[in-house]
């Protein structure tokens, strides 16, 4: 289960409804909906998944989920796990959002909304060799893929909770 930034428990359909309400309150504004995951190894791997909405020029809010899974020590496997989780969440969130907009005879793509996957990889460091593979995977699913330093949902928000 996800939590709000204030720590209240919330599920993906309710997150979609909150995002829907934010967008409907000002349909002329521009929005970024982002999904990102970061992880840290302890005795197990701590996965932190984030859904964020940013109303450009006006801030935003986020939701996060923390899950401990088996220890993943291989960097490529860990990045693949993070990316796979982000894609899974994005698909579920997008399905819920599209349903809400269809109920109002609207299409999400008719609004000024960017849907992005934020990956915890960058041009410097050990993850640089994974950029082409991960970005190709995400974009093949129809999403915009951002990497460090622009992937704030993964390396900013999720990283904060993964420590």
C-alpha positions in Angstrom: 0.0 0.0 0.0 1.2 3.5 -0.8 1.2 6.4 1.6 0.6 10.1 1.1 3.5 12.5 1.8 1.8 12.9 5.2 1.9 9.1 5.9 -1.8 8.2 5.3 -2.4 4.8 3.6 -3.8 5.0 0.1 -4.2 2.6 -2.9 -3.5 3.2 -6.6 -7.1 3.8 -7.6 -7.4 6.4 -4.9 -4.1 8.0 -6.0 -5.5 8.1 -9.5 -8.7 9.8 -8.2 -6.6 12.5 -6.4 -4.5 13.1 -9.5 -7.7 13.3 -11.6 -9.2 15.8 -9.2 -6.0 18.0 -9.3 -6.1 18.0 -13.1 -9.8 18.7 -13.3 -9.5 21.6 -10.9 -7.4 23.4 -13.6 -7.5 21.7 -16.9 -5.6 24.5 -18.7 -2.4 24.0 -16.6 0.5 21.7 -17.5 1.2 18.6 -15.4 3.9 16.0 -15.0 2.9 12.6 -13.6 6.0 10.7 -12.7 6.7 7.2 -11.4 10.1 6.2 -10.1 11.7 3.6 -7.9 14.9 3.6 -5.9 16.4 0.9 -3.7 19.1 0.3 -1.0 20.6 -2.9 0.3 20.4 -3.8 3.9 19.9 -7.4 5.1 17.3 -7.3 2.3 16.7 -4.9 -0.6 14.5 -1.9 0.4 12.4 -0.8 -2.7 10.8 2.6 -2.6 8.2 3.3 -5.3 7.0 6.9 -5.9 4.1 8.4 -7.8 4.3 12.2 -8.1 2.2 14.9 -9.7 3.7 18.3 -10.5 1.5 21.2 -11.6 4.1 23.2 -13.4 4.7 26.5 -11.7 2.7 25.5 -8.6 4.4 22.6 -6.9 2.9 19.1 -6.4 2.5 16.1 -4.2 3.7 12.5 -4.1 2.8 9.1 -2.8 5.3 6.4 -1.9 5.4 2.7 -1.1 8.2 0.8 0.8 8.7 -2.9 0.4 11.5 -5.1 1.5 12.4 -7.9 -0.9 15.1 -10.6 -1.2 18.6 -9.1 -1.4 19.6 -8.1 -4.9 23.4 -7.5 -5.1 23.7 -7.5 -8.9 23.4 -3.9 -10.1 21.8 -4.7 -13.4 19.2 -6.9 -11.7 18.5 -4.2 -9.2 18.0 -1.5 -11.9 15.8 -3.9 -13.8 13.7 -4.6 -10.7 13.3 -0.9 -10.1 12.4 -0.2 -13.7 9.9 -3.1 -13.8 8.2 -1.9 -10.7 7.9 1.6 -12.0 6.4 0.3 -15.3 3.9 -1.9 -13.5 2.8 1.0 -11.3 2.6 3.3 -14.3 0.4 0.9 -16.2 -2.0 0.5 -13.3 -2.1 4.2 -12.6 -2.7 5.1 -16.3 -5.5 2.5 -16.6 -7.2 4.1 -13.6 -6.7 7.6 -14.8 -8.0 6.8 -18.3 -11.1 5.3 -16.9 -11.8 8.4 -14.8 -11.4 10.7 -17.8 -13.5 8.5 -20.0 -16.3 8.7 -17.5 -16.2 12.5 -18.2 -16.0 11.9 -22.0 -12.4 13.2 -21.9 -9.1 11.7 -23.0 -6.0 12.2 -20.9 -4.0 12.8 -24.1 -6.2 15.9 -24.9 -4.8 17.6 -21.8 -1.4 19.1 -21.2 -0.2 16.1 -19.1 3.2 14.4 -19.5 3.5 10.9 -18.1 7.1 10.0 -17.2 9.1 7.1 -15.8 12.1 8.4 -13.7 15.0 5.9 -13.5 17.8 6.0 -11.0 20.5 5.8 -13.6 22.9 8.4 -14.9 25.7 9.2 -17.3 28.3 9.0 -14.6 28.8 6.0 -12.4 28.2 2.3 -12.7 24.7 2.6 -14.1 25.8 4.5 -17.3 26.2 1.2 -19.2 22.5 0.5 -18.6 21.1 3.7 -20.0 20.4 2.5 -23.6 18.8 -0.7 -22.4 16.6 0.9 -19.7 15.6 3.9 -21.7 14.7 1.6 -24.7 12.6 -0.6 -22.4 10.7 2.3 -20.9 10.1 4.1 -24.2 9.0 0.9 -25.9 6.2 0.8 -23.4 5.1 4.3 -24.5 6.4 6.4 -21.7 8.9 9.3 -21.5 12.0 8.1 -19.7 14.1 10.5 -17.6 17.5 9.7 -16.0 19.7 11.6 -13.6 19.9 14.5 -13.0 16.2 14.9 -14.2 14.7 11.9 -12.7 13.6 13.5 -9.4 10.9 10.9 -8.5 13.6 8.2 -8.4 16.8 9.8 -7.2 15.2 12.6 -5.2 11.9 11.5 -3.5 12.4 7.7 -3.5 16.0 8.0 -2.5 14.9 10.1 0.5 12.8 7.1 1.8 15.2 4.4 0.8 18.0 5.3 3.3 
